[in-house]
Amino acid sequence: MARRAFVLSGGGNRGPLQVGALKALLEHGIEPDFLVGTSAGAINAVALAADPTIEGVERLAAAWRSVRRQDIYPGNRFTILWRLLTHQDSLFDGSGLRRVLQAHLPPGIRTFGDLQRPCYVTAADLRTQRLILFGEDPSAPLLEAVLASASVPVIHPPVRFRNMQLVDGGVVAVVPITIALEKGAEELYILDLSFSPQVLPPRRGLAEIAITAYQTLLSEQTLDDLYDALQSHATVHHICLTAFREISFLDFSRTAQMLEAGYEAMQRYLADPRPNQVCEVTAEGIRALAAPAIPGGGRPYLPPRRQRLLHLKAPKG
C-alpha cells in the first residue's frame, strides 16, 4: 500500500478549515502514515498525530472553537503603538499564543516521540536563514516546535530555542510538499490554505497589506513545489481550502462556519477526486493570470512551467 502523507499548509486563523477537511478524510477511511505541517497546519498536524481518530479531530475542533482574539492577540491599538515606539520584536506579545498551545496539548504528549504517528514541523531560523525541521528527533519538545512554526514575523516575536531565533515555517515552506516527498510519501493529501487562484479585493491597513504581500511570495513558492511534486511518482491530491480568504487575521468569530466549510470542501473533492492536478482555478483567476499586456506596460508573468501547471494559455502582448 502506498505510503500516505497529509500535508497541512500555514493559514493562521483559517486553520479550522483544515480540521473540517481532516474529519471528512477520516470518515472516508483515509488515514495518514505520517503528517507534515507548517504554522496553523503544524498545530493541526501535531494534534492529529497525537490522536489520529475522529474523536481526536473533534477535540481539535473544540480547541479551535474555544479560542478568542484576546487569547492570541491581547491588547489594543495603544498597546501596538507602544510596542512600535519601544522597538519591540513584534506587534503582539507571544505569550498568549504560547498559553493557548500549551493548554491544548493532549495530556502526556510533550515530545515528538509521544505522538502516535510520525509528524514533521517546519520553522525558519533568522540567524542562519535556513529551514529548520522538527520531528526527526523524538526528544524534541512539541510546544517549542509548534510555537515557532506558528510565529508569523512582525505579528509574533521570534522564538528563542537552542541559540536559534525561530519564526513561522511558512517563510520557507508554507506548504511543505518537498519534505513529505523526501520522507517517502507515495500519496499526498495537501490541505492548502495558502494558494488561492482567485482575485482578492483591495487590501487595507498596514498589517493586512504586509500579510498579503507575504502570502504572494508564498504562493509563488507553492506553485514551484507543486510542479516538482507532479513530476514525481507520487499521487498528489491538492485541495485548496479557499473559503474566508478575506477575513482579518484577528477574527476568530467564524470558526464554526470554517469547520463546516472545510468539511464540505473535502466531501466535494472525495466525491469527484482529481489527483495530480492543481486545484481548480476560477474563471476570474484565469482572466487575471492570463491577461494580456496592461496598457502603459506590464503584464502578469507566468514562466512556461507555471502555464502548464495551471493549464493556462500563454498571455499575449
N, C-alpha and C positions, 0 to 999 in steps of 0.2 A: 504494500500500500504506500502511496506517495506520502512523503513527509510534509505535513501541512503546517504553515505558519500563519498566524494572524499578525498583520502589520497595522499598527494604530498610529496615525499621524498626530501632530500637535493641532490644537484648535481652541485653547482657552476655555471660556465658559460654555462653549458649544460641545464640550465633551459628552454630555448626556445623549447626544445623537448616536455616538458610538455604542453607548450602553444599550440603547434600544435595539440597535443592529446586532449586537452580540446576543441578546436574548433570542432574536429570530434565528440566528445561526444555530444556537444550541437546541432550540426547539426542533429544528430540522435534522438533528443528529450530527451536525458539522462541528467538530471539536478540534482545537489546535494541539499539535505536538509540542509547539513552543510559541512564544509571543515576542514581538519586538515593539517597543513603544517610545514615543517622544512627547515630552511636555504633558498635555492632558491625556494623550494616548499612553504615556508611561504610567500615569495614575490608574487608568483603566486596565492596562495590561497586567500590572502587578496585582491588582485586585482579582482579576480573573485567574491569574496563575496561582494565586493563593487558594482559590476555591473555584475550580472550573466546572461549576454546575449552574443550573438555572437559579437555584436558591442563592448562590454566590452573586449572580448578576442582580437579583432582586435586592440584596443587601447593598450592592454598589449603587443601584438606582436610589435607594433610600438615603444613602450618604449624600449623593448629589442634591436630592430634594431638600436636605436639611441645611445646605449652605446658603448664606445670605451675603449680600455685598459687603457689609461691615466686617464679616468674618475674614475676608481676604483683603479688602481694601479699606482699612479703618481710616477715620479722619474725614476731612472736607477740603475745600479749595484752599483755605488758610493753612491747613497742615501741609498741603503740597507746596504752596508758596514758601513756607518756612523751610521745607526741605531743599527747595531750589536755592534759596538765599544762603543757606548754610552749607551748600556744596555736598549734600548727601549723595549716596550712590544710586538712588532711585527715587521715583515719585512716591512710592509707598513702602512702609516698613515690611520686611519679610516675615515677621513673627506670626502674623495672622495665618498665612499660608502654611507655615510650619505646624501651628497648633491644629489646623484642620486636618492635615495629612496624618499627624500623629494620632489624633482622636479616632481616625477611621481605619488605621491599620488593624487587620484581624488579630485577635488575641493570639499570642505566641508566635506571631510572624514578625521577625525583626531583621532577618538577613535573607539574601537570595537563596541560600541553602534551605530555608524553611518553606519555600514555595513548592507546590505540588507539580508544577510544570516549569520547565526552563523559561526564563524571561530575561530579555536584554533591554537595557535602558540607555538612551543617549544623553550626553551633556556636551558642552563646549567649554574648554579651558581658555580663558582670556590670556593667561600668561604665555602659554605655548602656542595659542591659536590653532588648537587641534581638537578633533572629535575625541571624546572620552566615552568608552563603552563599559557599562556596568553589567554584571551578570555572569561573567566567566569565573569570577572568584566567589565561591559560595559564602564566604565570610563577610562580604561587603554589606554594609548597612543599607537597608531599603530606604529608610527615611531620608538620608542624605542624598542618595542617588535620585530619588523621585523629586525631592525638593529642588535639587539642582536642575533637573531636566525641565521643571515647570517654571523656573525663574526667568521670566522674559526680561531681557536687558532694558534698562531705563524704568520699566514698570516695577520690577522687583530687584532687590540688591543681589549681587553675586553671592554664591555660597562658598565659603572657605572650607576646603577639605583637603587635608594632607598636602599642603603647600600649593594647592591649585585654587584658582578663582573661577568657579563654575557657573555657567548660565545655561539658559534654555537650549536643549539639544537641537531645536529647530533651526538654530543658527547655521548648523552644518548638515543636518539630516532631518528635515521636518517630516518626511515620510521615509522611514529607514528601510527602504526596499533592499538596498545593496547588502545590508547586514543580514537580512533574512536569507538572501541567496548564498552569502558566504557561509552561513551556518547550516547549509544543506537543504533549504526548503525546495521542495519539488512542486508544491502547490501553495499559492499565496492568496489570502483574502485580505485585500488592502482597504481599510476603512479610512477614507481620506476626507478630512475636514478642511484641508488647506487649498486644494486645487478646485477652482470654480470657473468653468467655462461659461461665464455669464458676465454681463456688464453691470457694474455697481453704480448707484447714484453718486454724485459728487461727495467727497469726504469732507467732514467738518471738524475743526478743532485740532490742536497740536497732537494729542495722543492718538486720535483716530487716523490722522494723516500719516503719522510715524508708523503705526502698526500696519496700515495698508501698504505703505512703501516696503516695509519688511516682508509682508506677505507676497508682494510682487516678486521680490528676489527669490523667495522660497518656491513660488510656482514655477519659475524658470528651472530651478534645480530639480523639482519633482518631474518635470517633463523629460529631462535628461535621464533621470533614474528609471522612469517608466520605459523609455526607449531601450535602455540596456536590459531591463527585465524581460521585455517582449522579444529580445534577441536570444534570450537564454532558452533552455529546455523546460523551464518551469511553466506550469499552468497559472496564469495570472488573472485573478478576479479583482478588477479595480472598481470599487463602489464609491462614488462621490456623494458625500452627505452635505448637500449644498443649502439646506434649509437654514434660516435665521442668519444668513451672511451679513445682513445689515444691522444686526443687534450690537449695541455697545458692549465692549468687553467688561463693563461694570455691572451689566444687567444679569441678575440671577433669578429673575422672576418667571422665566419661561421654561423652567426645567421639565415640568410635566409634559408640556407640548413637544419639547425636544425628544424626550424619551419615546413618545408615540410616533413622532415623525421619523426617527431613526429606525424604529421597528417596522414601520410601513415601507420605508425605502428599501430595506433589506428583503422584506417579503416580496416586493415587486421584482427585485433582482432575481431572487431564487425561483420565482415563477417563470422567469424567462432569462436564464443566465447567458451572459455574453463574455465568455472567457477570452483572454488575450486581446482585449480592446480597451482603449481609454474610455472612461465614462462619457456618456452622450454629451455632445456639445450643443447648446441651444441654438436656435436659428439666429437669435440676436448676437450670440457669441461668435458664430461663424461669420456673420456680416462684419463684426468688428475685427476679427482676427485676419480675415482675408480681404480687408478693404483695399481699394486702390490707393494710389498716391494722394496725399492730402494737399489741397490747393495751397500753394506757397511753400511746399516742401515737407518731406517726412512721410513715412507710411509704416504701418505695423510690419516688423521684420520677423520672418519665420525661416530659420535655416531649413534646408531641404528635408532633413530627417524629422523635424517637427511637423512639416506639412504632411509627411507620410504617416506620422504618428496620429495626427488629428484628422486624417483623411480630408485635408483641405487642398484646394487648388492654389497654386502659387499666385500671389497678388500681382496685378499688372501695374505698370507705370513706374 
